[in-house]
Amino acid sequence: MARDADPGASAGTGRLCQVSIPAVREWLPYCGAAPVPADLLGRWNLDPFLLAGIGLVALLLWRAGESGGQRRLTGAAIGLALFLFVSPFCALSSALFSARVTHHVLLAAVLAPMLVYALPEAKTRWPGSLGLWTGVQAVTFWLWHAPGLYAEALSSDAIYWLMQMSLTLTAMGFWAGLRRASALTSVAALLVSTVQMGLLGALITFAGAPLYAPHFFTTEPWGLSALEDQQMAGLIMWAPSAGLYLAAALVIAQRWFAAEDREIAA
């Protein structure tokens, strides 16, 4: 895939443009240089190693599935993976931090549970308690959204894939723990996840200055300042993403209460 950065396409004008050129040349994210709106639809990522990896995962999940429902989940998970890593959304996440946060939220709160529930329960018995995985997932998510470590991930393919795999695998450990935990423990873990996700989102939203250097000069073609893009990212993390964990907690709680009512009625 194209790895060359185009400072003119993503930098600002005037003095900021002159200052930004060296910085822009440093950021060579896996998804390629930040696109401008006119170029986005042509920015498909056809990395053969990526496509082979997704195909292998699809085959393994399909063969492991024991029901039509699990195979449908496999299809949905592969479709989401293609959207995140192959479609032009991958390139958009090089330009906008808000797109990158959306990418990470979909990995942790949508793709990871799909992958877990696409497998038979016996194959998702990860070592460690739900409490451990709740903490590990939270620490991993916070670390990769620290500005310095995030910038490193957009400077190296190896670190980028370490970020993606660690976010996905720790989230899978969390959802696998939920699958075998009691209703009370599961609700507690989901509420903790809701709070920590909301707190990180609030900190990003109310930061008084742009924090993420790879996006200092890539947001203007999209009609946003770097700070506005960052604030949008924080709001996405604060509300919709935290809401996914809260919704899961409410579903489990509703099923728990319904089971209790059936026992009382019996």
C-alpha positions in Angstrom: 0.0 0.0 0.0 1.1 3.6 -0.5 3.3 4.7 2.4 4.3 8.2 1.2 3.0 11.2 3.1 1.7 14.2 1.3 2.3 17.2 3.5 0.4 19.5 1.2 -2.8 17.4 1.4 -3.0 17.4 5.2 -1.1 20.4 6.5 -2.5 23.8 7.2 -1.5 27.0 5.4 1.0 29.8 6.1 3.2 29.6 9.1 1.5 26.4 10.5 2.1 24.7 7.1 5.8 25.5 7.3 6.1 24.2 10.8 4.0 21.1 10.1 6.0 19.6 7.1 8.7 17.8 9.1 6.1 16.5 11.6 3.8 15.2 8.9 6.6 13.2 7.3 7.2 11.3 10.5 3.7 9.8 10.6 3.4 6.8 8.3 0.5 4.9 9.7 -0.3 1.4 8.6 -3.5 2.7 6.8 -1.4 5.1 4.8 -1.0 8.9 4.8 -4.1 10.9 5.9 -6.5 11.3 3.0 -8.5 14.4 1.9 -12.2 14.0 1.3 -11.9 13.7 -2.5 -9.5 10.8 -2.2 -11.2 8.8 0.5 -13.4 6.4 -1.6 -10.3 5.2 -3.5 -8.3 4.4 -0.4 -9.0 0.6 0.0 -6.3 -1.4 1.9 -5.6 -4.5 -0.2 -2.6 -5.6 1.9 -2.3 -9.3 0.9 -1.0 -10.4 4.4 -4.0 -8.7 6.0 -6.5 -10.3 3.6 -4.8 -13.7 4.1 -5.0 -13.3 7.9 -8.7 -12.3 7.9 -9.4 -15.3 5.6 -7.6 -17.7 7.9 -9.5 -16.4 10.9 -12.8 -16.7 9.0 -12.0 -20.3 8.1 -11.0 -21.3 11.7 -14.1 -19.7 13.2 -16.4 -21.2 10.6 -15.0 -24.7 11.3 -15.2 -24.2 15.0 -18.8 -23.0 15.0 -21.4 -25.5 16.1 -24.6 -23.8 15.2 -26.1 -21.5 12.5 -26.1 -18.7 14.9 -22.4 -19.0 15.6 -21.6 -19.1 11.9 -23.8 -16.0 11.3 -21.8 -14.2 14.0 -18.6 -15.3 12.2 -19.9 -13.7 9.0 -20.8 -10.5 10.8 -17.4 -10.4 12.6 -15.5 -10.8 9.3 -17.6 -8.2 7.7 -16.8 -5.7 10.5 -13.1 -6.6 10.3 -13.1 -5.8 6.6 -14.8 -2.5 7.3 -12.3 -1.6 9.9 -9.1 -2.7 8.2 -9.8 -2.9 4.4 -12.4 -0.3 3.6 -11.6 3.4 3.3 -12.5 3.8 6.9 -9.0 2.5 7.7 -7.5 5.5 5.8 -10.0 7.9 7.5 -8.6 6.8 10.9 -5.2 8.2 9.7 -6.8 11.6 9.3 -9.2 11.9 12.2 -8.7 10.9 15.8 -12.4 10.6 16.1 -12.4 7.9 13.4 -9.5 6.1 15.2 -11.5 6.1 18.5 -14.5 4.8 16.7 -12.3 2.1 15.3 -11.0 1.1 18.8 -14.5 1.1 20.3 -15.8 -1.2 17.6 -12.8 -3.5 18.2 -13.4 -3.7 21.9 -17.1 -3.5 22.3 -18.5 -5.1 19.1 -15.9 -7.2 17.2 -14.4 -8.8 20.4 -17.8 -10.2 21.7 -18.7 -11.3 18.2 -15.5 -13.4 18.0 -16.1 -14.8 21.5 -19.7 -15.8 20.9 -18.9 -17.2 17.4 -17.1 -20.0 19.2 -18.5 -22.7 21.4 -18.3 -21.8 25.1 -15.8 -24.6 25.9 -13.3 -22.9 23.5 -13.5 -19.5 25.2 -12.5 -20.5 28.7 -9.6 -18.1 29.1 -7.4 -18.3 32.2 -8.0 -15.6 34.8 -11.0 -14.1 36.5 -13.4 -11.6 35.1 -12.1 -9.1 37.5 -8.6 -9.6 36.2 -9.7 -9.2 32.5 -11.8 -6.1 33.4 -8.6 -4.4 34.8 -6.4 -5.6 32.0 -8.8 -4.4 29.3 -9.1 -1.0 31.0 -5.3 -0.5 31.4 -4.7 -1.6 27.8 -7.3 0.9 26.5 -5.9 3.8 28.6 -2.3 3.0 27.6 -2.9 3.1 23.9 -4.7 6.4 24.2 -1.8 8.0 26.0 -0.6 10.6 23.4 3.0 9.4 23.3 2.2 5.7 22.9 -0.5 6.5 20.4 1.9 8.5 18.3 4.4 5.6 18.3 1.6 3.3 17.0 1.2 5.6 14.0 4.9 5.6 13.3 5.5 1.8 13.1 3.5 -1.0 11.5 4.7 -3.4 14.3 3.5 -1.1 17.1 0.3 -0.5 15.2 -0.5 -4.2 15.1 0.6 -4.6 18.7 -2.0 -1.9 19.5 -4.7 -3.6 17.5 -4.1 -7.1 18.7 -3.8 -6.1 22.4 -7.0 -4.1 22.3 -8.8 -7.0 20.6 -7.4 -9.8 22.7 -7.8 -8.2 26.1 -11.4 -7.3 25.1 -12.0 -10.9 24.1 -10.7 -12.0 27.5 -13.1 -9.6 29.1 -16.1 -10.9 27.1 -15.1 -14.5 27.6 -15.0 -13.9 31.3 -18.5 -12.3 31.1 -19.8 -15.4 29.3 -19.0 -17.7 32.2 -19.5 -15.3 35.2 -22.6 -15.0 37.4 -25.1 -12.3 36.5 -24.1 -10.1 39.5 -20.4 -10.3 38.7 -21.0 -9.6 35.0 -23.2 -6.5 35.7 -20.5 -5.2 38.1 -17.7 -5.7 35.5 -19.8 -4.0 32.8 -20.6 -1.0 35.1 -16.9 -0.6 35.9 -16.1 -0.7 32.2 -18.8 1.9 31.6 -17.3 4.2 34.2 -13.7 3.9 33.1 -14.6 4.4 29.4 -16.7 7.5 30.3 -13.9 8.9 32.4 -11.3 8.5 29.7 -13.7 10.1 27.2 -14.3 13.0 29.5 -10.6 13.6 30.0 -10.1 13.7 26.2 -13.1 15.9 25.7 -12.2 18.6 28.2 -8.5 18.7 27.4 -7.7 22.4 26.7 -5.4 21.7 23.8 -4.8 19.0 21.1 -2.9 16.1 22.5 -2.4 13.7 19.6 0.4 14.9 17.3 -0.3 12.7 14.3 -3.6 14.6 13.9 -2.4 18.1 14.4 -2.4 18.9 10.7 -4.7 16.2 9.2 -8.1 17.4 10.2 -8.4 20.7 8.4 -9.5 19.2 5.0 -12.4 17.6 6.9 -13.6 21.0 8.3 -12.4 20.4 11.8 -9.6 21.8 14.0 -7.4 19.2 15.8 -9.1 20.2 19.0 -12.6 19.9 17.6 -11.7 16.4 16.3 -10.3 15.4 19.6 -13.4 16.6 21.4 -15.6 14.6 19.0 -13.4 11.6 19.8 -13.8 12.1 23.5 -17.6 12.4 23.2 -17.7 9.1 21.1 -15.8 7.4 23.9 -17.8 9.0 26.6 -21.3 8.4 25.4 -21.9 5.8 22.6 -19.0 3.5 23.7 -19.7 3.6 27.4 -23.4 3.1 26.5 -22.6 -0.2 24.8 -21.2 -1.6 28.1 -24.2 -0.1 30.0 -26.6 -1.6 27.5 -25.0 -5.1 28.0 -25.3 -4.7 31.8 -29.0 -3.8 31.5 -29.6 -6.8 29.3 -27.9 -9.2 31.7 -29.7 -7.6 34.7 -33.1 -7.9 32.9 -32.5 -11.6 32.2 -31.4 -12.1 35.8 -34.5 -10.5 37.2 -36.7 -12.5 34.8 -35.1 -15.8 35.9 -35.6 -14.8 39.5 -39.3 -14.1 38.8 -39.7 -17.4 37.1 -38.2 -19.2 40.1 -40.5 -17.4 42.5 -43.6 -18.2 40.3 -42.6 -21.9 40.2 
